[in-house]
Amino acid sequence: MLNINGKEYGLLYTVWAHCEFNDWVVKNGERSYVSAIIQKAVIMSKAYCDVNGGTSLNPKELMTLPKYVFDEIAVAIEEQEKADSERTVETKEVKSKNAKGSAK
């Protein structure tokens, strides 16, 4: 969750968000890195709202925030993208009664 001015916003990096962001980059190749990060935050926020409901981030409102908030947004995006892009597998420990016997 991302906290901006006391309000929490969720981020989710779905396939839709990945495609939408890449399409934005292709269409807006002349835009800055900062603009791209703001757009990615908005897209990931919309993806979260599509799944969980709520209000998504507004790019115009983000532009009026202090720079340190942008830094926090950039970190939150990176962490969420990483969390949503890796597969986790839970394994169960197998307890064998014949551990010595099967080693022979």
C-alpha positions as CSV (number, residue, x, y, z in Angstrom):
1,M,0.0,0.0,0.0
2,L,1.1,3.5,-0.8
3,N,0.2,6.3,1.7
4,I,-0.2,9.7,0.2
5,N,-1.5,12.6,2.3
6,G,-3.0,10.1,4.8
7,K,-4.9,8.1,2.1
8,E,-3.9,4.6,1.2
9,Y,-3.7,3.5,-2.4
10,G,-3.0,-0.1,-3.6
11,L,-0.7,-1.0,-6.4
12,L,-0.9,-4.2,-8.5
13,Y,1.4,-5.2,-11.4
14,T,-0.9,-7.3,-13.6
15,V,-0.5,-8.4,-17.2
16,W,-2.9,-5.6,-18.1
17,A,-0.7,-3.0,-16.2
18,H,2.4,-4.4,-17.9
19,C,0.9,-4.0,-21.4
20,E,-0.7,-0.6,-20.6
21,F,2.6,0.8,-19.4
22,N,4.6,-0.5,-22.3
23,D,2.0,0.9,-24.7
24,W,2.3,4.3,-23.0
25,V,6.1,4.2,-23.3
26,V,5.9,3.5,-27.0
27,K,3.4,6.2,-27.6
28,N,5.2,8.7,-25.4
29,G,8.9,8.0,-26.1
30,E,9.8,11.7,-25.8
31,R,8.5,11.9,-22.2
32,S,10.8,11.9,-19.2
33,Y,11.6,9.1,-16.8
34,V,9.7,10.9,-14.1
35,S,6.6,11.2,-16.2
36,A,6.8,7.4,-17.0
37,I,7.1,6.6,-13.3
38,I,4.0,8.7,-12.5
39,Q,2.1,7.0,-15.3
40,K,3.2,3.6,-14.1
41,A,1.9,4.4,-10.6
42,V,-1.4,5.5,-12.0
43,I,-1.7,2.3,-14.1
44,M,-0.8,0.0,-11.2
45,S,-3.3,1.9,-9.0
46,K,-6.0,1.3,-11.6
47,A,-5.1,-2.3,-11.8
48,Y,-5.4,-2.6,-8.1
49,C,-8.8,-0.9,-8.1
50,D,-10.0,-3.2,-10.9
51,V,-9.4,-6.1,-8.6
52,N,-10.1,-4.7,-5.2
53,G,-12.2,-1.6,-5.7
54,G,-11.3,1.8,-4.4
55,T,-10.1,5.1,-5.9
56,S,-7.1,5.1,-8.1
57,L,-4.3,7.7,-8.2
58,N,-4.8,10.9,-10.2
59,P,-1.7,12.0,-12.2
60,K,-2.6,15.7,-11.9
61,E,-2.7,15.4,-8.1
62,L,0.6,13.5,-8.0
63,M,2.3,16.3,-9.9
64,T,1.5,18.8,-7.0
65,L,3.2,16.7,-4.4
66,P,6.7,17.3,-3.0
67,K,9.6,15.5,-4.6
68,Y,10.2,13.2,-1.7
69,V,6.8,11.7,-2.3
70,F,7.8,10.9,-5.8
71,D,10.8,9.1,-4.4
72,E,8.5,7.1,-2.1
73,I,6.2,6.3,-5.1
74,A,9.1,5.1,-7.2
75,V,10.3,2.7,-4.4
76,A,6.7,1.4,-3.8
77,I,6.3,0.7,-7.5
78,E,9.6,-1.1,-7.8
79,E,8.8,-3.3,-4.7
80,Q,5.3,-4.1,-5.9
81,E,6.4,-4.9,-9.4
82,K,9.0,-7.3,-8.0
83,A,6.5,-8.9,-5.6
84,D,3.9,-9.4,-8.4
85,S,6.5,-10.7,-10.9
86,E,8.0,-13.6,-9.0
87,R,6.5,-17.0,-8.4
88,T,6.6,-18.4,-5.0
89,V,6.3,-22.1,-4.3
90,E,5.5,-23.6,-1.0
91,T,7.0,-27.0,-0.3
92,K,6.0,-29.5,2.4
93,E,8.7,-31.4,4.3
94,V,8.4,-35.1,3.7
95,K,8.8,-37.2,6.8
96,S,10.0,-40.7,6.0
97,K,10.0,-43.5,8.5
98,N,12.5,-45.5,6.5
99,A,15.2,-42.9,6.0
100,K,18.0,-45.3,6.9
101,G,16.7,-48.1,4.9
102,S,16.2,-46.2,1.7
103,A,19.8,-44.9,1.9
104,K,21.2,-48.5,1.4
